[in-house]
Amino acid sequence: MSDSKKTTDHKEIKKWAEEHGGVPSVIKGTEDDGGGEGVLRIHFPKKSDDNSSFEEISWDEFFKEFENSKLALLHDPDGVFNKLVSRD
């Protein structure tokens, strides 16, 4: 994890996710009443045993919620680890 990188750059996040088979998603059933998308994730359908819990969304929707929630992506270059974290 010492090689992990924290970023908020949309182009970098999208490129990293797509290079590793990731898609912008929300966890189904976590939407809020205020119109929020729900709990954001970069989901890896080909690596997952549970694709039914995730709903793919557009990158525009993903980044809108990403910015509203003031998140950053913590990830490793090899695509083994990723986590959405607070920017603080």
Secondary structure as GFF3:
##gff-version 3
##sequence-region A 1 88
A	DSSP	beta_strand	5	7	.	.	.	ID=ss1
A	DSSP	alpha_helix	10	19	.	.	.	ID=ss2
A	DSSP	beta_strand	23	27	.	.	.	ID=ss3
A	DSSP	beta_strand	40	43	.	.	.	ID=ss4
A	DSSP	three_ten_helix	45	47	.	.	.	ID=ss5
A	DSSP	three_ten_helix	51	53	.	.	.	ID=ss6
A	DSSP	beta_strand	54	56	.	.	.	ID=ss7
A	DSSP	alpha_helix	59	68	.	.	.	ID=ss8
A	DSSP	beta_strand	71	75	.	.	.	ID=ss9
A	DSSP	beta_strand	82	86	.	.	.	ID=ss10
###
